[in-house]
Amino acid sequence: MLAKAGGGPGRGVVHLADWTATKLRWKLTADDKERAALEKLAKGCTNTVKYEVAP
């Protein structure tokens, strides 16, 4: 389950970006519930997720 990460201001955004990059890197899918949660948590984030597809 994806939840807001602790650890201070901005840490949740970093966790969200890492989570999303991992999903993209390994071409993992997200069901409707997870996608809605990711979109809700990302609202207002200005980070760009950078990743390379795994071989």
C-alpha positions as CSV (number, residue, x, y, z in Angstrom):
1,M,0.0,0.0,0.0
2,L,1.2,3.5,-0.9
3,A,1.2,6.0,2.0
4,K,2.6,9.4,2.6
5,A,6.2,8.9,3.8
6,G,7.4,10.6,7.0
7,G,10.8,12.2,7.4
8,G,10.2,15.9,7.1
9,P,8.9,18.4,4.6
10,G,9.1,17.2,1.0
11,R,9.9,13.6,1.9
12,G,6.5,12.4,0.7
13,V,7.1,14.0,-2.7
14,V,10.5,12.3,-3.0
15,H,8.9,8.9,-2.0
16,L,6.1,9.4,-4.5
17,A,8.7,10.2,-7.3
18,D,10.8,7.2,-6.4
19,W,7.7,4.9,-6.3
20,T,6.5,6.2,-9.7
21,A,10.0,5.9,-11.2
22,T,10.3,2.3,-10.0
23,K,6.9,1.4,-11.5
24,L,7.9,3.0,-14.8
25,R,11.4,1.5,-14.8
26,W,10.1,-2.1,-14.4
27,K,7.0,-1.5,-16.6
28,L,4.7,-2.3,-13.6
29,T,1.0,-1.5,-13.8
30,A,-1.2,0.4,-11.3
31,D,-4.8,-0.5,-10.8
32,D,-7.4,2.2,-10.7
33,K,-7.2,2.6,-6.9
34,E,-3.4,3.0,-6.9
35,R,-3.5,5.4,-9.8
36,A,-6.1,7.5,-8.1
37,A,-4.0,7.6,-4.9
38,L,-0.9,8.5,-6.9
39,E,-2.7,11.3,-8.7
40,K,-4.1,12.6,-5.4
41,L,-0.7,12.6,-3.7
42,A,1.0,14.2,-6.8
43,K,-1.5,17.0,-7.1
44,G,0.5,20.2,-6.8
45,C,3.9,18.5,-7.1
46,T,6.3,20.1,-9.6
47,N,8.8,17.3,-9.6
48,T,9.6,15.5,-12.9
49,V,10.1,11.7,-12.6
50,K,13.3,10.6,-14.4
51,Y,13.9,6.9,-15.0
52,E,15.5,4.4,-17.4
53,V,13.6,1.3,-18.5
54,A,15.2,-1.8,-17.0
55,P,16.8,-4.3,-19.5
